[in-house]
Amino acid sequence: MKPSKTCLLLAIFLMALNSCDKLTDVNGSKVFYSSDLVQFHKNVLAYYVNEKIDDTNIEQLLQSFREDGSWSTIDYTNRVRGGWPVKNHLKHVQTLAINYKNKASKYYLDKNLSIKIHQGLNYWLDNDFLSTNWHDQHIGVPELLLPTLFLMEDELSQQQLDKATVLLQRAKIKMSGQNKVWLSTNVMLRSLLLRKPDSVAIASKAIQNELQIATGVGVKSDWSYHEHGAQLQFGNYGLSYLEDMIKCYTFVSNTPFQFKANKIEFLRNIIITGQQWVIWNDTYDVSASGRQLFENEQLKKANRLKACIQSMKVLDKDYEKAYNEALDTKELSGNKHFWKSDFQVHRRKDFYFSVKMSSKRVVGSESVNQENVQGYYMGDGVSIVSTYGKEYENIFPFWDWKKLPGTTIIQDKDPLPIIKFSGFKTNSVFVGGVSDGKNGIAVMDYNRDGLKAKKSWFMFDDAIVCLGSGISSNSKHSVTTAVNQSFLKGGVLLGKDDKIETSIRKLKGGNPDWILHDNMGYLFPDGGQIYLSTNILEGSWNKVAKRYRPVILTEPIFKMWLAHGKQPKDKTYAYILIPNASEEKMKVFHKNKPFQIVNTQVFQSVETIDKKNAGIVFYEKGTTKIKGGISVDKPCVMMLKEKANQLELFVSDPTHKLSEMRVVLSGRYEGEASQYKNGKTQITIALPKGDEAGKTVSLQLHKMN
């Protein structure tokens, strides 16, 4: 007797039931996933349901919601490349769906809200809005659409799923770095939605493969992050990379697709050894933000990083103490040179300083999607110094972009060229730094657009000595070095010959001993033609990023620079930044002169008055008088620390090309690879290669009597 058709269907259903797990969603209905996908699906659903909800926000969204499923607040014809506002439609639908499925919301399982969610979803699926940016179609839209599809899965029609799948299929696993992570995450979640475990496994592996030190874009050996070539992208792609890796780690936890055990250590290092260096007093470093110089962006990025750290406290519980310390963003004290990114940070609990450089190896900045359109000089030695975190908050509309803090620039009247994401490198080869973890030196033998300058920054404890030499140009326009450009806060004091002038509003070619403004001291050991202005300036966000409307704003700005004149030849400058300064501190600092400074084209050096600490930039082989005479056979950067009978030596090769170098010290020292002869000690130093090239090498020497 043949089994009936009904029996056959029942048998097939029971077989399917045995091979699948039942997942009861928050709606109480049944959604079926195979046993190897069910936990993954639970994780994804829990992740989105537990997103932050705000019933007030829902009420505002509903007020501007139209019957056809659109929002009156969105211009659906807008096709701007950067920050495409039409995507807000999908964000709004997702917000409604999260509240609809969250039991803590007063809109939980609200039938009227469900109707509006479907109307909003259908409006997008029927129109398939497109921007002019590939990123939106392949990454942004699928990323925003997927949460709604999972949350509303039990209510979706087959027609809705079919239309949505067409949009989701645009994401393919390709490219590298964060772009690959974005695309692979979309593929992984799409594969989950379509019940394709093999594709889930492939996508999960692709994501995990980006959790390693990258030879191209991605996480570098110094724990900085690159995207769009060798370009520092901590706060743009790097921050998104960290967020998405933590999210994906959470998605696949306790599933067959979970990350390998060593990947959590990698994520930890990204934060502890990398990202936490560029957040101070809940503010994200301007120079680490990539092209995203947007309104309130430094605070937003700081909050995003802190959210990542909070998540890692849960995922990586054994290191909770380290994460708690990272959350106290003023706790970290020290110095770090990111040798892969021509970037150095010097920080204490009461101030933050960074210098961003570029070279033939490292791209200094980019302008993409009409963002950072004024950023031509953002990688030319921009020096950010902060004592309370707000000095540069939203200052970008008012900046003179040819006088960025720390930069030496030709002051022509031409509009700044618009740089691209792939082409901006200087002709500088000798660019890098040295660090002992507490103090450091950064150097940039600057060569760009016919202007040359040997620039260095000596970061010793609570002061930064800034030196420039060999400043030369054939330009008919004047050349300046900007000392700082921040919001005006309070009065400006000027010290000259033991006399104090208060309430200084401007200075034209003056020669003060020191200037004090907003808790920051500026000391000029060699004088110079110093200019200062405190004008109320007009500015617009539109000149920074074209996504903004050209609304004119005004703010008083403190701007100070040194003038080197037209067609300068071998000009120099020297100034010392003294954070958390006071009038009395500036007087004492000027009187005691705690540093001995040499500033030539051959070498630049700074030595503390007690002779215990010194730093030297050798632009060519030669000999200095420090420690009775130090010779090197190749250009390098060197830092020395003396204590008792020990001499610590820290050396790096800014060219990243040398394999070894020789140092000769006066006197007798014993240490690795040292030889003593005729009153001198010769040391042969092996320098790092490959990904370690440019990294600091340290030596411990014992001084013999």
N, C-alpha and C positions, 0 to 999 in steps of 0.2 A: 504494500500500500504506500503510495507516494504521500509525502507530507504536504499539507495544504500551504497555499501561498502565505496565509496569516502566520502559520507556524514557522515558515522560513524567515519571515520578517522579524518575528519574535526572537528566533535564534540568533539572527544577525545582531539585533539590538542588545541581547544579553552578552554576546561576545564583545561588542564594542564597550559595553558597560564594565566588563571585567578588565578591559585593557585601558580604561580611563579612570581618573579620579573625579569625584564630584566636588566642585567648588561652589559653595553657597556664597554668593556675593552679598554686599550690604543691602541689596534690594530684596533678598530672600529667594530669588529665582536661581535656577541651576544653569551653570555654564560649564561645559565639559572640556577638559584638557587631558591629554595623555599623561601617564604617571611621571614621565620625565620632564614635563612642562608645568605641572600643576603648582609646584612650589615657586617656580619662576613667576608664574602668573599671580600668585598670592603676593609675592614681594612687590611686583609692579603696581598692583591694585592698592596695596597698603601705602606705598610710597606716595601715590597721587591723592588718595583719599585723605591722607594726613597732612597735605599741604595747608599752609596757613589760610584761614578763611576770614572773611570780613563781610558781615551782612549789610553794613552800610554801603560798602562798595557795590554789592549786588543791587541794592535799591537804586543807586545812581545809574548802573548799567541798564536796569529795566526802564528807567525814565527816558533814556535816549534810544530805546529799542523800537524798531518799526515792525509793522505787521508782516512785511515781506521777508523779515529775518536779518535785516541790516541794522546798522547803527547810524544815527544822524550825525554823530561826532566824527565819523570816518569819511575821508574823501577817497572813494574807491577808484578814482581815475589817477591817483598819484602813483608815479612810477620812479620815484627817487631811488638811487642805488643804495645809499647808506641809511640804515634805520628805517626801512620801508614801512610807513605807518599803517598800510592796509593789513599787515599781519596782526594788528591789534584786534581785528575781528576774531581770529582764531584764539587769541589770548582771552578775549571776553567769553567766548563759548566755553573754553576750558574752565574759566573761573566759575561760570554757572554750573558746569557739570560737577566740579569739585564740591561746591556747596550742596548740590542736589544729593550727593552720595555721602556727605559728612553728617553724622548723627548730631553733631554739636551745632549745626546750622538750623536756623528756624525755617529754612527752605528745604530741609531734608525730605526727599521723596514728594515734593510739592508738584502736583500734577500740572498746574499752570506753568511752572518753571520748566518741567519736562517738555511741554509743547514748544516753549521758546527756544530751548536747547536744540530741538530738532529743526525748528525754523532757521535758526542761525547756522547750524551745520549744513542744512540743505542749500542755504543761500551761497555758501562757499563752494560746495560740491557742484552745484549747477553752473556757477560762473567761472570757477577755476581761475581766479585772479593771478596774473603774472606780473612780476617786476622785471626790470632790466638787468638784475643781478642773478647769476646762476646760483649763488648761495641760497637765495630764498626758495627757489624751486626744489633744489636737491637736499637742502639741509633744514632751512628755517620752517617751511610749511609742514613737511612730515613730522618734524620735532614738536610742533605745536598742535598738530592734528591727532597724533597718536594717543595722548592722555585721554582726550574726549572719547575716542573710539573704545578704549578699554573700559572707561567708567560707564559708558552708555551701551556697552556691548549687548547686553541682554534685551535692549529695546530697539536695536538697529535692524532695519530691513535689509534684505539681501541687495536691493538696489543701492542703498546707502553704502554698504560694504564694497560693492563692486566699483562704485565711483571713487570711493576713498582709496581703494587699492591702486587704481590708476595713478593717483597722486603720489602714493607711497612708493611705487615702483621706480620713481625717478632717482631714488637714492641707491647708489651702487658702492660697493667696497672698492675704493681707489684712493689715489693721492697718498699723503703722508702727514705725520704730525696730527694736530688737532682737527684738521679737515677730515682726515681719515677716521678719527675717533667719532666725530659728528656723524659722518656717513654710515659707519659701521654700527653705531648705536641705533640709528634709524632702521637699518637692515635687520638688526637683532630683534627689535621690538615688532617690526612688521612680520618677521618670521614667526614670532610667538603668536601674534594675532591670527596668522594663517595656519597655525599648527604645523610648522615645519622644523622639527628638532635638528635636523642635519644643518639647515641654514643658520639656526641659532648658534650651533656649535662653531661653525665657520666664522660668524661675525664676532662671537665672544673671543675667539682666538686672535682675530685681527685686532681687536681692541687691546688685548693683553700684550700683543707684540709691540705696541707702542709704549708699553711700560718698561722701557730700557733706555740706556744711554744711546742717543741717536748720533749717527754719523752725518746725517743731514739735518733737517728740521726736527724739532722735538726737544727733549730734555738733554742738556749738555753735561759734560763731565764735571763742570763746576757748579751744577744744579741751577744754572740759569735756563731760560727757555728761548728757543729760536723758532721763528716762522717767517715765511717769505724770504728765504735765504738766511745768511748769518746775521740775524737781526734780533736784538733783545726784545722779547715780547712777553715779559712777566705778566703784565696786567691786562693784556688783550687775549691772545690765543692761549697763553700759559695759564691764566686764571680759569678760563673755560675748560681747558684740558684737565685741570685739577678737579673742578666741579663735576665734570662728566665721568671721570675715572671713579670718583667716590660714589656717584650715582650708579654706575654700572656695577661696581663692586657690591653695592647693596642689592641691586636687582638679582644678581646671580648667586647670592650667598646661599649656601646649603642646597645647591642644585648641581646637576652633573656638569654645569658650565662654569662653575665658580672659579675665581682667580686662584692661581698658584700661591702657596704660602709666602713666597719671597716678594710678592707684589705689594703687600701692605707695608713692608719695609721701604720699598721704593717710594710709595706715596708719602711715607713719613719723612724721608729725606728731602722730598720736594718742598715740604713745608718748613722743616726745622733747619735745613741747610741752605734753602733757597728763598722761598717766598717770604718768610717772616722777616728777612733782612730789609725789605722795602716797604714795610708798614710801620709807622711810628706815630704814637699818640692818636691812633684811630684814623690816620690819614695815609693814603697810598701815594708813594713817590710819583711825582709828575713824570720824571724821566724814565720810569719803569712801566708806564702806562701804554706804550706804543702810540698809535695815532689817535687813541680815544681820549682826546682832551675836550670832554663834554661838560656840560653844566652839572655840578655836584658829583662829578665822576670819581673824585679822589675819596670821598666819603663812601660812595656806593661800592667801590672796589674793596675798600677796607672792610666793609660789612660782609661782602661776599667771601672774602678770605677768612674772616672770623667764623662765618657759618661753616666753611670747610673744616676749620680746626675743631669746631664743636662736634661735627660729624665724626671726625677721626678719633675723638675722645671715646666715642662709643665703639667704633670698629677696632681700635688699637689700644685697648684698655691698659695694657702694661706700661704705656708711655703717657698716661694721663697727666703726670706732673709736668712733662715737657710741653704738652699742649696747653696746660693752664698758664705756664710761663709765656708761651707764645701769644696767648690771648691778652696778657698784660703787655700791650704793644710798646711800652717804654722800658720793659725789663731787660731786653737784649742790649748788651754793651760790647763794643769791639769794633773790629775793622775786617772787611772782607773784600778782596779783589776778585771779580768774576773775569778770569782771564780769557774765557771764550767770547765774552761780550764787550770788552773794553769798558768796563763799568766797575766803579769802586764805591763802597759805602763805609762811612765812618760815623759811628753813633755812640752816644752815651745816654744815660737815663734822662738827661736834661737838654739834649739837642740831637739833631740829625743832620748829616751832610752826605751828599752824593755827587759824583762827577761822572757824566756820560760822554764817552768819546767815540770816535769811529776811525776807520783805517781802510787800507786796501783789503783787509780780511773781513771787516765787520761793517755792515750797513748801519748808518746812524739813525735813520728815521724813514717814514714813508707817508705818502698821501694817497689814500685809496677811497673811492666812493665820495669824493669831495669832502673828506675829513682831513684835519690837520693841514689845511691848505697853506698855512704860514710856516710850516715846520722845516724849512730848508736848512736851518742851522741847529736843529735840536740835538744833533750828535756831535757838535763841535766844541765839546768841553763845557756843556751846561752844568753849572754848579748850584745845587739847591741846598740852602741852609735854613734850618727851622728850629725855633726854640719853644714853640707852642702848637705848631701844626697847621695854622690857618694863614700863614704869610702869603701863600699862593692859591688859596682856595677860590676858584672861579675868577682868577685874574686874567685869563687868556684873552678876553675881548679888549683888554687895556694894555697888553704887553706891546712894547716896541720890539718886534721880532728880529731886529738887527742889533739889539742890545740885550740878548738873553744873558742871564747871570753867568759870569765866568768866561764868556766867549770873546774872542778877538776877531773883529769883522770890519770889512770895508763898508763905509757909510754912504753908498750911492743912493740915488733917488728912484731907482728902478723897482718895479714890483718884484717880489720874490718869485723865483721860478717854482712851478709846481713839480715836486718830486714824485717819482713813481715807487712802487713797492720793491722793484728789483734793481734800480739803477744807482742809488745814492751811496757811493763810497768816496772817501777822500783819497788823495795821493799819498797819504801818510803811511809810513811803514813802521817807524819806531813809536809804537803806541802800546801802552800796557801799564803794569804796576807791580808793586811788591807789598806783601802784608805779613805781619807776624801774628795776626789774629787780634791784636790790640790796636796797633798803629799801622800806617801804611803810606805809600807814595804812589801817585798816579802821574803818568807822563804822556804827552802828546806832541810829537814833532810835527806840527801842523803844516799842511801843504794843500791849499785849495784855492782855486780861482785866482792864482797869481799872488796870493798872500802866504807868507811863511812866518812861523813863530814857534819857538821852543817853549812849550807850556808845561808847567809841573805844579802839583799840589802835594804838599808835605803835611800829613795829618798826624800830628803828635798830641796825644792826650786831648786837652781842651782848647786847642788852637789849630788853625789850618793856615799854613804859609803858602801863598799863591805867587808863583814866579813866572815871568815871561822874559825871553831874550831873543835876539836875532829877528825882531819884528821888521819885516821888509815887504815892500810892495811898490809897484810902478804905477799904481792907480792914481788918477788925478783927484780922487776923493779921499777924504780923511779916513784914518783907521782908529778904532777905539777898542778898548777892553772894558767890558761891562763888569762892574763889581757886584751889583745887585739891582733887582727890580721887583719890588713887592708893594703891597698895600701900605699906604701911609698910616701910621698909627702913633699918635702923640707927636711930641716935638723932636727936633733934630739938634744935637749938640755938636759943637766943633771945638777941638782943642788945638792951640797953636802957641808955642813958646810960653807954656804955663798959664795961658789965658784961655778962658772959656767963653764962647759965644753961644747963646741960647736962641731957640726959635729960628733956626736957619731955614729959609725957604728956598734959596737957590745958591748955586756956586758956579762961577764961570772961570775955569782955569786956575782955581785956587791951589794952595800948597799946604794943606793942614797936616798936623801930626797925626790926628785921629778924628774920627767921626762916630757918633753914637746915635742909633735910632732903633726904637722898638726892641730893646734888650739885646741888640746886635752891635758889637764894636768892630770898627774898621781902622786898622793901624797902617800907616804908610811910612815904613822905615827909610825909604829913599825919596820921599816926596813924590812929585809928579804933577802933571796938569790934570787936576781933578774937577769934574763937573758934577753938579747935583741939581735935581729939580724935584719939586713936590706939588706939581700942578694937578688940578682936577682935569681928568682926561675923558674924552668920549670914546666909546667902544661899542662893538656889536658882536654877538656870538656868530652872526652870519659870516664874518670875516675869518672865523676859525673853522667852521663846518657849515656847509651850505644847506644842511637840513633845517637850520634855524632861520626865522624871519629876521629881516634887517632892522631890528628894533635898537634904537640908540640908548645906551646906558652911560652913566657917568660915575667915576670914582677918583678919589685922590690917590696918586701913585708916587711912591718914593723910588727915584731912579738915580743911580750914581755910576759914573764911568771915568776912565782915564783916557785922555786924548794923546795920540801918537803923531798926529799931523798927516799931511798929504805926502805921498811917496816916501814913507818912512824907511830908514835904512839902519838896521841893527839897533833898533830901539828896545828898551827894557821896561819892565814894571815889577813892582813888588808890593803886595798888600797882605795883611794878616787878618783873618776872620776870627773874632773872639766872641763866641756865643755866651749868652747870659752875662753880658757885661754891664758895668755901671760906670758912672763918672769916675769914681775913685779907682776902680779896677783899671780903667783906661790910663789914668795918670800913672799908676804903679807900673803897668805893663810898658808904657812908653819910657819911663825913667829907667827901669831895670834892664830893658832890652834882653829878654831871655834867650834869644836865638842869635847865632852868628850865621850870616847868610852870604853865600857867594852865588852870583847870577851872571854867568857868561854863556857864550855859545858852545864852549867846550864841555863845561859841566855846571850843574846847579846843585848846591848843597845847603843843607840846614843842619846846624849842630846846636844842641842845648848848651847853655852857658856853663853847666857843670860837667860837660864833656861826656856824659853818660850815654846819650843817645844822639845818633846822627843819621842823616839820609843823603845819598848822593845819586844824581842822575849823570852818568857818563855818556855823553853824546858821541864820543869817540874814545879810543884807547888813550890812557894818560895817567897822571898822578895828581892826587890832591894832598893837601897838608894835614888833613884830618888824621888823628891817631899817629902823628909823626910821619905820615906818608903812606898812602894806599894807592897801589897801581893796579890797573886792569889791562888785559891785552885785547879786549873787545868792548864795544858799547854795551851798557847794562844799567840796571837800576839796583841800588844796594842800600840796605839799612843795617845799622849796627847798634847793639845794646851791650853795654859794659856793666858788669857787676862782680864785685870781689875779684877773683882771679879768672873770671870767665869772660869771653867775648863771643856773643852770638852774632852770626852773620846771616843775613837774608838777601838772596840774590834772585833776579829774574831777567829773562831775555825778552824785551818788548817786541822784537822782530819775529819771534817764534821760529827762528831758523837755525840757531846755534845748537851744537851738540855738547860743547864744553867751553870753558874759559878758565883763565888763570888769574888769580889774585895774589898780589905780593904785599905783605904787611911789614912794617918796621917792628923789630923786636922778635922775640922767640915765642912761638905758639905751637901747641901740639893738638892735633886733631886728624880726622880722616883725610887722607891724600895730601898731607902737609909735609914739607921739607924745609929744614932750617939750614941756612948757609950765609956766612958773612954778615950777620946781624939782621937778616931778613928771613921771613917765612913765606914760602911759596905754596899756594894751595891750588890744586886742579879740581875744578868743580864740574861734575857731569850734570848737564841740563836736561830737563824732561823733553820727551819727543811725543809726536802724535797728538792725541787729545790732551795730553798734559803739557804740551809746549806752551810756554808763557807763565806756567805756574811757579810759585815761589819755592826756592830751594833753601833750606836752613842748615846751618852748620854750627856745632858747638866746639869752641876752641878754648883750650886751657892755656892761660898766660904763664910762662915760665920766668922765674927771676934770674 
